[in-house]
Amino acid sequence: MTTATPRSQSSKARDPKSVELGYRSPSEYGALSSDGVTIYTVRLVRGGWTCTCKGYAARQTCCHSLAAALPRCYHCTSTEQVSTYVNGWDGGAAMTLCAGCASPAGASHGRQSA
């Protein structure tokens, strides 16, 4: 009897931090595909992120849904050096900001959209 040895396949998975997300609402993003043209919809459904891409349909996870789950800056959507602050202007609600937006000089940062 001959058995085949499984070969590892090269992963085409993208690093979630490299995925470009455009804010639509607190529970929805537009995610730019690796082809640079297609935009998928990523939605928060029952506490988890779902995506309209083929990869998510096949595996129930993808780089777009993982990217949406990353903590990101409320103002500029950066995932680098983010911290959660108490927003005294909004009844003590939590607000996640990156180091640039949290500093007084960071006021020039703006929200991106897709």
N, C-alpha and C positions, 0 to 999 in steps of 0.2 A: 504494500500500500504506500502510495506516495502522498505526502502532505505538502501543501504549499506554505512557504514561510511568508508571513505578512511583511509587506514592505511599508516603511513609513512614507506617508505622503507629505509633500511640502505644503505647509499651511499658507493659505491665501488670506488668512485673517488679518485685518488691520488693527493697529493699536487704537483702542477707543479714544485716546487723547488726540489722535490725528483726524478724527471725524469732525467735519464742519457741520455744526447744528445752527439752525436759525430759529430763534424764539418765535412762537405763535401765541402761546398762552401758558399758564403754569403747568398744564397737563398735555401740552403738544409742542413738538418741534418739527421742523423740516430738516431732513438729513441729506446732505449731498453725497451721492454715490461716488465710488472710486472712478467712474467714467467721467466725472466732472460735469455731467449734464442732468442726469436723472435725480429727482428729489423724492425721497421716501417720506412718509408720514410716520412719526414716532409718537405714540400716545401712552399716557399713564392710565392703565386699566386695572382696577382692583389692587392697587399698590405695586404693580409691576409695569415695566415699560415694554410695549409691543411695537412691532415695525411691519411695514408693508413690503419689505424686500423678500426675495426668494429664499435667502439664507435663514431668515427668521421663520418662514413658513415650514422649512425643512427641519430646523433644529430647535425651534422655540427660543433662540438666542442669536444675536448678531452684534457686530461692532457698533451699529447704530443704537440699539437698545442699551448696550453697555455704556456707551458714551452719554446717553441721556441720564443714566443713573449716577454718573459722576457728580460729586459736589462741584458747583460752578458759581461764579460770581453773578449776582443778580443784575449788575449793570452791564458788564462787558462779556459775559459768558465764559471767561477764562477758567481753566481748571487748575491753574498754577497758584500756589501759595494762598489758598482760600481758607477763610476762617468764618465762623458764625458769630454774629453780633446781635445784641438786643437792640431793636429799633424803637427807641423812645418816642418817635413820632407816630408810631403805629401800634400803640397799646402794648408795647413790649414784645411784639412779634419777632421771631428769629429772622435774620437776614444774613445771607452768605455773601461775603465780599472778598475780592482778591486784595493783596497788599496795595496795589496801585490805586484801586477805587476806594479803599478804606482810608487812605491818606488824604489830607486837604488838597494836595496837588493832583489827586486822582479825579477831581471833579470833571475833567475833560473827557473821561471815558464815556462811551455811549453803548446802548443796547443794539445788538445786531438783529436783523430779521431776514427770513427767507420765505 
